[in-house]
Amino acid sequence: MEAADVPRPFLPWIGRACRQARKDKGIHQVQIAADLKVNQATIARFEDGTGWPRRPEELLMAYATELGVDVRVLWLHGLVLWLEHEPVLDEQSQVDVQAALSRLAPSP
């Protein structure tokens, strides 16, 4: 298996999802940082996918609170970004991913 075929970890995608949601709401990194009493660089590293916070649940709850969204939406957005941009390695994995996604949006 080539290195380019191996999906990157999920964590950078949750950071990107939070950045996108934050920008969509017009919120600045410093506002999230102030809620957590951390510096803005900590938030920037998380959003860039270069650093993972010591208290990830607290960080995601700060985003959710500041943005006025359910924290599960942020997790789900990160998962969707990951699936959209990373390769699924084999046919069975593709079937498994599609089955899991279908459980998220059951037919009426």
N, C-alpha and C positions, 0 to 999 in steps of 0.2 A: 504494500500500500504506500503510495506516494504521500509525502508530508502535506502537499496541497489538497489531498483528498480527505484529510482528517479534520473533522469540525473543531473549531476553536471552542474553548469553554463558554458556558452560558453567561458568566458574570459580566463580561464587557457589554453584552446586549441589554442587560437590565439597566446599566448605567446610561446607555444610549437612549433607551426608552424613557428614562427619567428626564434626561436632557431635552428630548423632543417635547414631552408633556410640559415641562417647565417653560420652554420657549413659547409653546402654543398659548400658555396662559399669561405670558409677559412677566414672569417672575425671574428675578436675578439670582445667581448662585449665592451671593452674599446673604440673601434673605433665608435661604435654606441653611446656610452655615450658621447664621445667627440663632436660628431655632435650636440647633444642635450644640451651640457654643464650640464650634470648630472654625478653623480658618477657611477661607474661600478656596484655597489650593486643594484642600481635602475633597471638596465637592468637585472641583475640576478633574482631579485624578480619577474619582469614581465615574464621572460622566465620560471620561476619555477611555475608561477601561484599563487604566494603568495602575490603579490602586483599589483595594477593597477595604471598606471601613471595618473597624474593630466591632462595631455594633450595627450590622447591616439592617436588622429589623427596625431599630430606632431611626436609622437614616431613611428607610423607605416610608416609615410612618410620618416622618417630618415632611417628606415630599407630598404624601397623600393629604396630610392636613393642610399644608400651604396651598396645594393645588385644588383642594376641595373634591378629591376623587377617592374612591375605594382603593385601598392598597392592592387589592387583587387585580385591578385593572392594570396597574404598573407592572406587576409580575407577568400577567398575560401578554401585555404589549411587548415586554422583553422576550418572551418565548416566541411570539409571532415573528419578531425581527430575526431571532436566531434561526428559526426554521426557514424563513425567506432567504437568508443570506449564506447559510452553511449547507454543505452537501449532505444528503442522506446517503449513507454508505452502500446499502444493498437493497435489493427488492423487498425482502422481508421487513427491513426497517421502514421502508417507504409505506408498506401496508400497515404496519403497526402505528406509524405516525398519523396516517389518514384515519385509522380507527379511533385513535385517541382524540383527534380533532373533531370527528363526527359526534363524539359524546358531548362536546362543548356546545354544539348547536343542533340539538335534536329536532327532528321533523315535527311540525305542528300536528 
